[in-house]
């Protein structure tokens, strides 16, 4: 019997309101120290490819530790530095939203 992975991702491509391409990365599971690099390895190439809008959907993200949050911050900063790439977090659970608020990162993820 194999153990379920701590996290896995689904990627969806769609068109936004004005016909621009939106890449949605849906997180399933727990984003922790053991696997925080997985999301970075998945999303960094999207940023490098200058995808205009990248949405990280956290609706099925069960928990997040400081390393997972650090990975998301790193991706947000990379997107900002690349220019013309908007990276958003959506559908935060109350627990994840509280962590973002406690660490005062709300403003970073709002832009």
C-alpha positions, 0 to 999 in steps of 0.5 A, a space after each residue: 500500500 502506498 501512502 498518498 502524497 501530501 500535496 498534488 496539483 491540477 492545472 487548468 487553462 481558461 480565458 479571462 473576462 477580456 480574452 486573456 489566458 488564465 492559468 489556475 493551479 489548484 492545490 490539494 492537500 497540505 503544503 508543508 516543509 516536506 513539499 514546498 519546493 513542488 509548487 515552486 517547481 510547478 509555478 516558476 516555469 509559468 512565471 518565466 513564460 510570462 503567463 499574464 495571470 496565474 491563480 493559485 486556488 487554495 480551496 482544497 488546501 488543508 494546511 500550510 506551514 511557514 515553508 509553504 507560505 514562504 514558497 508562495 511568497 517567493 512565487 509572488 515576488 518572482 511574478 512581481 519582479 518578472 513584470 506583467 505577471 499577476 499571481 493571485 491566491 484565491 479561495 483561502 480557508 479560514 485557517 490559511 487566511 488567518 496565517 496570511 493575516 497574522 504574518 501581515 502578508 495580506 497586502 502582498 497578496 492583494 496586489 
